[in-house]
Amino acid sequence: MSQDKQPRRNERGRTRNRGQGPGPRQFSQSAPAARKRSADPARLVAFKVLREVSEADAYANLVLPKMIRTYQLDKRDAGFATELAYGALRGQGFYDGILATLVDRPLEELDPAIRDALRLGAHQLLAMRVPQHAALDETVSLARAQIGAGPSGLINAVLRRVTARDAQEWAAELAAGASNDTARLAIEHSHPEWVARALHQALKAHGRDGQELEQLLRADNLAPVVNLVALPGLGDIEQVIAAGAEPGELLADSATYQQGDISRVPGVRSGVVRAQDAGSQIMARALAGAELPDPADGDRYWLDLCAGPGGKAALLGALAVQRDARLTANEPTAHRARLVEQSLAPVDPEYWMVDSRDGRDFGGTEFAGDYDRIMVDAPCSGLGALRRRPEARWRKTPRDIQPLAQLQGELLDAAFNAVRPGGLIGYVTCSPHQVETRQVVQDFLQRNPQARLLDTAAAINSVLLPEVRVQGTELGESGNTVQLWPHLQRTDAMFMALLTKTA
């Protein structure tokens, strides 16, 4: 009997699938009545996170915790859902490259829900310790329940073809046509090629060996540990450690936590202990702890120019209390300003206030010379936090960088107006891109002859534990900048330049 004349069902009621290659169509492994039509909760949560990211441009790190609570996942299932969702998002470029070779139409023509289900299945098959049969069966069941019976058949057929090679074999096949090593590494480690190129250039611009690119890309794909900070004078780091956290490896009053829900850690619910990347902690402490070039006019007025969502502001506020200083935390976006207020709530309210101006307004004459220390944690591309924001690498384009650099320069100019002579400005980005970091600082110094770059490395090393040191990269004759890296310090790729205004 020819393929077209084969019966639709065999004697056990199993149906023929469409097949994906030459030869007779194969019968399904189970009869329709026996097929699972529900999704297990962990995979369902991961799928819904991907749908929110795809449909609503949502941020996975904000959607996922809510989904975990909604579906009441236990610790084990929550961990599985997190790895599945984040892993599928991080690996999207790699998995889409594979899937594009296995479907009979351009991938972008597939229904977005089908693409998301295929990405989840591919991640389980190629990057997780999930038995192959479970990855296939559960993903198809998820698709059948959430998308429909017809699409589930397509998903089943495509994922079975994914299993023909392991991840290394797929990477080798996809990278065979790469034009250079950077393009090859971008494919293998699932980064847009332009991002890999920018990171390679950034390594060299910040004094590193460009050969570290593979280590950096690999670090971007590792799930970061949760870093905690005890607000000085408010939180108790010893209680945090007693609750199962490990002492931080970079600076005091910090810890890392890998025991699941951090709300069980003493001080977290009240806000005196906070989740905050160690890189961010370092930047806030370095600005607060650096010696003022001219302390004669006092050290009472601090400004966090771009304070949302409030992590650095909370740490600066607690330090301000200990120093009898007053912090103005500025955030122009209303909902982020509310987050700043919530972050600062545990700190004595006499020592802080929240403002909601465009940060560039501080360039006006009414603010000239008002502040002793200013943090400019400028809006940036976020290329330094790709491990925490798994979808971000696919949303940014090279066209985003120059407008951000212009805004960063304008904010830095405003801060220079607002700082007094002999005061300090900490220019910070969560990006290593040289256009957003050293180029912004270099252009700023050229525009402002009274500005001077300081020894940023000395300020940062003064707050690090004794066994930890960073090297600065010289810029001009007077000072240096510092770039942290995920593959070296295991922090976000935070950049800092410490600047002052001469008399």
N, C-alpha and C positions, 0 to 999 in steps of 0.2 A: 504493500500500500504506500502511495507517495506521501510526502509530508503533509500536503494539503488535504489528503483523504484520511489522515489519522483521526481516530475518534477524539472528540473534545475531552472526554473523561475516560479513564481506564476503569477496570473492573472494581477498583476500590474507591471510585468516586473522585480521584485526584485529577486535577486539570493540567492541560499542557500550557507551559508558559511560552512567551514569544521567542525566547532564545536570543542570543547575542552573537551568533556565529554560524558557520556552515554546519550541516548535519541535521538530524531530526530534532524536533523540539522535545524538551524533556518534561516529564510529568513532575508536578509539584510534590513536595515531601509529605503533605498532609491534605486530607479532604477539606473542602470549604467549611464544613460544619465543625471541624476540629481545630480550625485556625484561631489563634489568640487574637482578640479584637480590643485589647486594652494595653495601655502603656504602663510600665512600672513607674512609680512616682519620681525616682531620681532622673531617669531619662526624660520624662515628661517635663520636669523643671528645666533641664538643660535645653530642651527643644523650645520651650516658651521663652527662655532668655534669648536664644538666637532669633526667634521671631520678633521680639521687642527691639532687638538691635537692628534687624533688617527693616522692619516696618516703620518704627518710630524714632530711629536714630538714637535709641536709648543707650545708656552706658551700662555695660554688664555688671560692673562692680556696685552699681546702685540697684539694679533690678534683681540680681541673684539673691541677696539676703532676704528681700521681701518674698520672693517665690519660695525660698526654703521655709520661711515662717508660715506662709499660706498653706503649703502642703505638708507641714509638720514633719519634715524629714529628720530622722535621727542623725547622730554624728557621722555614722558610716555612710549613709545615703547622701548626706549633705556634702561630704568630701568627694564622693563619686560624681555628684551633679556638678560640683565646682570644677573638678578636673576635666569633665566631659565638655562643659560649656566653654571654659576658658581655653582648653586645648584645641577645640574645634575652631574657635575664633582666631587664636594665634596662628594655627596651621592652615587657615583658610586659603591662602595663596597656593600652598603646596598641594592641598587636597583638590582645589579647583583645577590645578594643572593636570592632576591625574584623571579627574572625572571628565574633563574636556576630551580626553582621548577615548572615553568609553561610552559616550552618548552620541546619538546620531543627529544631533543638532547643536547649534551654538549654546553653550551653557547658560548664557544670559536669557535665552528664550524659555528655559524651564521655569515653571512656577517657583517663586522664591521659597515657598514652604518645602518643596521637593529638594531644592538645593540645600536647604538647612538640614533636612533629614539625611541626605547623602553625606554631608560634611560630618555629622555626628557619627554615622556608621563608619566612615573612613577613618575617623580618629580612633574609634574603638578597635578597628581591625589592624591599624598600623602603628599605634602609639600607646595603647593601654594593654594591661594584662587581663584582657577579657577573652574568654574562649571564643573561637571563631563562630561556632554555632550559636552562642548566646548573643554575640554582637549582631549577627544576621537576623536571627529570629526576633530579638527584642526591637531592633530598629524597624523591621518590617511591621511588627505589631503596632508600634508607635505610629507609623505612617498610616496603617489601616484605620486606626482609631481617630487620628487627628486630621488626615488629609483625604483618605478614601481608598477603596479597594483597588481601583484602577492604578493610581499612582504607586501604591504599595508594590504592585507587580514590577513596575519599572525599577523601583528602588531595589527590590530583591535581585533583579537580574544584573544591575550595574554593580552592586556591592559584591556579588559573587565574582565578578570579573576583577574587582579590586584585589581579591584574595590571591590572584594569580602571581603576585610579586609581594615581597616584603618592602618595608619603607626604604631600605638602602637601595634595593633594585629599582624602585620607582624613581628615587632621587637621581640615580645614575642615568636612567633613561631620559628624564626631563632635562637634566643638566648637560646632556650630550651636545646640545646645540648652543650652549652658552658661549658668548663671545670673549669672556675673560674670567678671571678667578672671582672677581667681585660679583659678577652676574651669576656664576655657578653657586657661590655661597648664598646669595639671595634666594635662589631656588631651593637649595638644600635646607635652609633654615627659615624658609617661609617669611621673607621680608620683601616688600617692594624693592625693585632694583635701585630706584633713586634713593631710598632710605639707606640701603647698604652702602651705596656710593658716598652719601653724606657722612655716614658714620666712619667710613674709611678715611675720608678727608679730615674729619674731626679728630680722630686719633692722632694723625700726623700733626695737625695744627696745634694740638695740646701737648705735643712733645712725646707721644707714644709711638711705638712701632706699628706700622700699618698691618703687619702680620697678625696682630691681636684681633683683627676683625672677626675671625671665626669664633674665638672665645667670647667676644662681645655679643655676637648674634645668638650664640648658644645660651648665654646668660639671659638674654631677653626672653627666651622661651621657657625659662625655669619659673615655677611658681614661687613668688617671694614669701619669705616667712613674715609673720606679723611682728612688727616692731612696736614696742610700748615705751612711753615716756611718763615718768612721774613728775607732775608739775612741781617745780622747786617751792618748798615751804608748804605744800598742800598734799601731794601724794607721797606714799611710802613705798619705795622700790623694794625694800626687804619683804614687805607683805606680798608684793607681786611675785617675787622669786619663791616665796614660801608656797604660793598657790600653783607652782608648777612651771613658772617661766625660767628662762636661762638668762644670766647676766649679759648685758649687751657687750659686744666685742669692740666697740669703737669709742663709746663715751659713757660717762657716769650717769646715774639716774635713768638708765635705759635698760630694756630687756627684750628678749624675743620669746614668742609664745607659739607653741605648736599643738596645744591641747584642745583645739576646737573653739567653742563659743567664748569670746573674750569677756562677755558680760558677767561671767562667773568670777573674773579677777577682781579682787578688792580695789575699789576706787574707780572702776570703769563706769559704773552706772551714775556715780555722782560727778564724773567728768574730771576728777583730779588725776586720774591715770587715763592716758589717751593712746589710741593707735596712731602712730606717726612714723613715717620712714626715717631711718637714722640719718639719711642725708639732709632732710629738712630740719631735724633737730640740730645737726652740726651747724647749718647756716644761721639759724636763729641764735644759737649760743655764741657763735663766732662774732656776730655783729654786736651782741650785748656785752661780750667779754673783752673786746678789743680796746686797747687804751686809746683815749681820744688824743689826736695830735696836739690839740690845745684845750686842756681841761679848765682853763681859767674862767670861762663863762658858764661853767656848771654842766650838769648832765641830768637834766630833769624832764626834758620833753622828747618823746620818741614818737615816730610815725611809722606805721605799717601801711604803705601807700596802696597796695593791692592785696587786701587782707583775706578775701574769700578763698576757701570756705572757713578759715579760722584756725588751722592747726598751728602755724607759726605765731599767729597773734596770741593764742592762749599761752604759749611758752614765753613769748616776749612779755606778756602781761604779768605772769607770775614772777619773772625776773625783775620787772619794773617795780613790783611791790617791795622786793628785797633791797632795791636800790633807791627807794623813795622817788621814783620817776613816774611820769604820767604818759600813758600810751594812747594815741589816737589811731584807731583801726579803721581804715577807709576802704569801703567796698561799694561801688556804684550800683551793682545789680541788687534789687530789693530782696530776692529770696536768698541770695548769698550773704547779704548783710545780716539777715536773720540767723543764718548759720554761724556767722562770726559772733553774734550776740550769745548764741547758745554755747559756743566754744569758750567764750570768756566768762560765762555765768559763774563758775566756781571761784573766780578771782575777785578780790575786794573791789566793788564797783567804784570806789573813790579813786581808783588808780587807772581807769580806762574809760573811753567813750568810743562809740562807733559813728563814723561819718559816712555819707553816701554820695560823695562827689565823684565826678570824672577825675581820675588821678592827675590829669594834665592841668586841672584847675589850680593845683598847688604851685604852678608856675606864675601865678598872679602876684602882684606887689603886696597884697595883704598878708601873704604867707612868707615873704622874703626873710630868710634867716631865722625862722621860728623854731627849728628843731635841732636837737643835738645828735640824734641817731635816726636814720631813715632806712627802712627795709623796702627795697623795690624788687619784689618777687613778681616779675613782669609776666603778663600773659605770653605764652610761647607755644610752640608746636607740640610740646609734650613728648618729643622723641626720646627723652631720657626715662620715661616711665612706661615703656611699652610692656614690661612684665606685668604691671598693675592694670593697664588699660588695654586689654588684648585686641579690642576692635580698632584702636586708634591708628595703627599702622596702615589700615586699609582706607581710612577716611581722609588722611592728609595727602596733599599733593605738593609738588615743588612750588606751585604758584602761591601757596599759603605763606611761604617763608618771608618774602620781602615786605608785605604789608605788616606782618608781625614785627619785623625788625624796625620798621619805621615807627610803630607805636612804642616799642621798647625804648628807642632813642628819645622820643617825646616825653615819656614818663621819667626817664633818667634826667633829662633837662629840667623837668618840673621839680624833681627831688633836689637838684643842684641849686635851684632858686630857694627852695624851702630850708635847706640845711644852713646852719651858721658857719662862718669861717672857723676852721678847726674842728668841725663836727665830722660825722662819718656817714657814708652811704654804703650799704651793702646791695650791690646789683646781683640778682640771683635769677637763674632760669632752670627749669627742669628739662633742659635740652642741651646736648653737646654740639649742636650744629654751629659751625664757626660764624655763620652770618648772624646768628642770634646771640652769640657770646662775645668772643674776642673782637669781632668786627664792630659790634655795637659799642664796645668800650673804646676801641681805637678811634672811631668816628667821634664819639663824645669828647674824648680828650683833645682832639683837633679843634672841635667847636668851642671848647671852654678852656682857654689858657690858664685860668685859675684852678683848674682841677688837677689833682695828682693821684696817681695809682699808688696804693700802699702794698706792704708785704702781706698779701692775703694768706699765703701759706702759713706764716707765723701766727696769724690770728686763729686759723683753723687748728693748727697743731696745738695751740694753747688749751683747747677744749677737748682734745682727743686724749684717750688713755695713753700712758707713757710709752707703751710698746707699739703704738700705732702712729705712723707719720705719713704725711702726703708731701709730694713735691709740687712746688709752684712752677708755672711757665712764665718766663719773663715777657713783659710787654712794655716796650719803651725802656727808659733808663732808670725809672724810679721804683718800680714794683713788679708784682706778678699776679697772675690769676690762678685759680684752682679748679680743676675738673675732677669730679668723682665718677667712678665707673661701676656698673653692675658686676663685671667680671673680676674686678680688683677689690673694691670695698664692699661689694654686695649691697650697695645702696642704689637708689635711683641715680641717674647720671646728672647730678646737680652741678651747676657752674656757679662760681662766685668771684666777683671783683670788689675789693674794698677800696673806696675812694674818699678823698677829702677835698675841701675847698680851702685854698690858701688865702691869706689876708690880702 
